[in-house]
Amino acid sequence: MSARPINMAALFLADPHSRQIALVRTETGYRAPQARPVRGDGLPDFGGPVISRKRLGAPEAQSGAFMDAAIRALSEELGQLLARPLHPDIRPPHTNPWARLARHHLQPDRDSLTYLGRALDPADASTRRHVRVFTAPVARISNSVKRRSGERVAWVSPEKLPDLLQDPALNIFGETALASLGGRPRPLMVSFRAGHRQQVRL
């Protein structure tokens, strides 16, 4: 019996001018910025697009939570923040993970994200994830709030990304991240059967 997958979100920050994508550089290799949604992600007041249940693989109401998790992952792992001015009528509770950002009169910029699809790790994976994958353009990064971690950024071309990112569930999304920026691509579902990767459009 396979382990219940962990819900996660990942974000490929892309630079269309240099045709490169940002990965996290670690001592053991490279990975895509990713995080689990936490309590307080998905505050309805922050707005943003809604992803259908079929495409998200979860209730539509959780769209914002996955977007926030992706934005948090980029900020925490690469020090890059996707934010926009906070609407004056929005007051997140002090316990909300975005309260610190609100003190700078900012909120997560969900509208900067393009949804690429989702990926489910093989059933026999030691840690099985169900990852919702997004991309965003580097031009939408806010310089208002800085975080350390910039030294961990590795900019790579889509052609080199599959070799560097030893993550069969996610590396295919590097191919479409640049081409999909700001568009409405038909999301991709990646899964595995008998060790072979399968992909279908949702």
Secondary structure, 3 states (H helix, E strand, C coil): CCCCCEEEEEEEEEECCCCEEEEEEECCEEECCEECCCCCCCCHHHCCCCCCHHHHCCCHHHHHHHHHHHHHHHHHHHCCEEEEECCCCCCCCCCCCCHHHHHCCEEECHHHCEEEEEEECCCCCCCCEEEEEEEEEHHHEECCCCCCCHHHEEEECCCCHHHHCCCCCCHHHHHHHHHHCCCCCCCEEEEEECCEEEEEEC
